């Protein structure tokens, strides 16, 4: 198992940017698929972006072109660069790690970091 700790959330105005970080503790992180999910109040948790061990990247339609996921396996760190933020991006963002995206539900999850987009 991998332990994950997110940071970097906060309050930002529409059109602004934030960079979320995910610190991982555990040797499996570098070999795993890493993903960011988010959950807004009253809504189900949804996939935002993911990156495989060999740097294949995947994005939800709602964030493609605005968000960039990256991973530094040597540092056990993952990131989500979020640009052109919208009020609809307001949610708690979670970092997750598992051997594959399909096994993410039973993988490792952080506690989340809150992102609020508001003027």
VENKA-V529149 format. One record per pair of residues at least 4 apart in sequence whose ideal C-beta (glycine too) atoms are under 6 Angstrom apart, sorted by the first residue. I is the first residue (numbers start at 0). J is the second residue. Records with the same first field share a line. If there is no record, write none. Layout:
BEGIN
I: J / J
END
This chain:
BEGIN
0: 107
1: 23 / 25 / 27 / 28 / 96 / 107
2: 24
3: 21 / 23 / 94 / 107 / 109
4: 22 / 109
5: 21 / 94 / 109 / 112
6: 20 / 112
7: 18 / 19 / 20
8: 112 / 113 / 114
10: 115
11: 15 / 17 / 84 / 116
12: 118
13: 116 / 118
15: 84
16: 82
17: 81
18: 80
19: 79 / 92
20: 78
21: 77 / 94
23: 28 / 75
27: 31
28: 75 / 96
29: 72
30: 52
31: 96 / 97 / 98
32: 51 / 97 / 99 / 100
33: 50 / 70 / 77 / 96
34: 49 / 95 / 103
35: 47 / 48 / 79 / 92 / 94
36: 44 / 46 / 47 / 93
37: 47 / 90 / 92
38: 44 / 90 / 91
39: 90
46: 59
47: 59 / 62
48: 58 / 66 / 68
49: 57 / 100
50: 56 / 68 / 70
51: 55
56: 68
58: 62 / 63
62: 66
65: 82 / 83
66: 81
67: 80
68: 79
69: 78
70: 77
71: 76
77: 94
84: 88 / 116
86: 116
88: 116
89: 115 / 116
91: 111 / 113
92: 112 / 114
93: 108 / 109 / 111
94: 109
95: 103 / 106 / 108
96: 106 / 107
97: 102 / 103 / 106
98: 102
END
